[in-house]
Amino acid sequence: MPSLTVKRDADAEPAKIALSEKRRRHLPTCTVEQLRQRIRDGEYLVIIDGLVCKLNEFVDKHPGGPLAVLHMVGRDATDEVTSMHPREVVADVMPRWAVARFVADGSERVSFVEDMQLPYSAARSAGGEPANLDYVAIQRDYRQLHARLQAEGFFACDYTEYAREGARYVGLFVAALTLVLYGPASAWTYAAAGLCTALLWQQLSFFAHDLGHNELTGRRDIDLVLGICVADVLGGLSVGWWKKNHNTHHIVTNDIDNDPDIQHMPFFAVSTRFFESRFSTYYGRIMQFDAAARLFVSLQDKLYYLVMCFARFNLYVLSWTYLLRSDFAPYRALEIVCVG
């Protein structure tokens, strides 16, 4: 693999909000303390490209779910927004939410609310984040790597690979159908057909993952409807629930209190910090480390495969809970029909 070439700073720049310098200068300034006070007063303020964006009217309309926005309140989310959105969204959509120019306090922080008790997002320090990180160096290295991967075409969709994937899906489906309809009536025939079906579902889950990330066409509505056809119709799981869950995971990856993808109590604990009965901002409840949890966790290495045999039923429950009770379900009716 070729060595990483150090890029010029301009090559590693994130997407810019398309706001002229004249319009920027006419925006009022917002200091750190003013930012914190406005957040205390109930404003959802996120820093993007040096601008303070007020997202109260947008948070419930965000395609990735409200928590993906709320976890960025009081933080410089420039890199997160750039990495998870097309550049035209950053450039053309974000200006409508800009309310001020952010005046930093000279520190190297990316978050200005870590010591504040926000009801929708636990402080990252609660996740055991190492102290004294060089955020400037981390940001610079990340942007250089992002620029290199983009320049080398790693973010461009290769449709020939999807053609091969499609051929694999069709092959597995035809094989399973042929075995059931034309194979000899034996346990081995049905076992082979079941194996083909299982492999088909397993491979389709990767395709649904890409669709959930809008990576096939790059058009949210098209990819989401295709995702519903794959995940909801064929898999019985809500792709809307998955997007809300997975986008939150990407924003607060492996954070004890905020990331639902590592919150598996009472059956599994991926960190001893779960022994503290922590509050999940995603599920809105305390993950109790009670007697049952102590028993399951003490045996988690032995019970893992047994529990995983039933894990899919939990995904059905989460999907239906999302579709029936979530305040954010933009394709609720279509998904209920397709899952049902």
C-alpha positions, 0 to 999 in steps of 0.5 A: 500500500502506498505511503500516506502523502501529506496534503496541503491544508487546502486539500484537506478542507471540509465542505464550506457553507455557501455564505458570502463573506459579506453575509457572514460579516453581517451575522452577529457574533456568538461567544462560548458563554453566549452559546452555552447560555442560549443552549440552556435556554432551549436552543439547539445550536451546532457549530458548522464551518465557523457558523452557529446554526440553530436547528430547533425547527429542523431537528424533527425533520432531519432524515437521519433522526433527531438524535444525530443532531442533538448529540452535536449541540454545543459542538463543532460538528464540521467534520461530522456534517461533512462526512455524512452529507453530500457537499451540496447539502452543506453548501446550500442547505446549511446557510438557512440555519446560520444565526451567528459567527462563532467566536472561539475562546482560543482552546482546542476543544470541539465541545463546549457543553461537556460540563452541562447536563443536557437531557438529550445527550450525555457528556462524552466525558462520561464515556471514559474519553482519554484526557489531553487529546490533541484535537487539532492534530486529530482533526488535521490527520482525519481531514488529510486521510479523508481528502486522500480517500476521496481523491483516490475514488474510494467514496465513488459508487462502483456499480459493477460491484453491485451488478456482481452482488445482484447476480449472487442474490439471484443465484442464491434465490434460484438455487433455494427455489429450485431445491424446494420445487424440484429437489428430492423430498429429503431433509438434506434438500430442505437443509440446503435450500435453507442454507441458500436462503440464509446466505441470501438474507445475510448478503442482502443485509449488507445491501440494505446497509448501503441503501440506509447510508444512501450510497447506491444512488446518492438520492435519499428518497430513492435509496430509502424506498429501495431499502424498504423493499429489501429490509422491510419486505424481505427481512421483516425489519424497519429500515427507518428504525435502522437508520435512526439507530445507526446514524446515532451510532456513527455520531457517538460511536462506542459512547457508553450512554449515547450509542445504542449499538453497544447497549445490550443489557441485561444480556451483554456488557461490553464495558464494566462501566455498564455495571453502574446502571447507566442511563441510555439517552437513546432508549430513555431509560436506565440500563439496570445492572440488577440481579438478572443482569449480573447473572447473564453478564457473568455467563455472557461468554457461554451464553453468547451464541444461545442468546444470538439465536433469539436476537432477531426477535429483539430486532422485530420488537425494536422495529415495531416499537419504532413504527408504532410509537416513535415520534420520528417515522417519516415512512411509517405507513409504507413501512408498516404495510411492507413489514406486515 
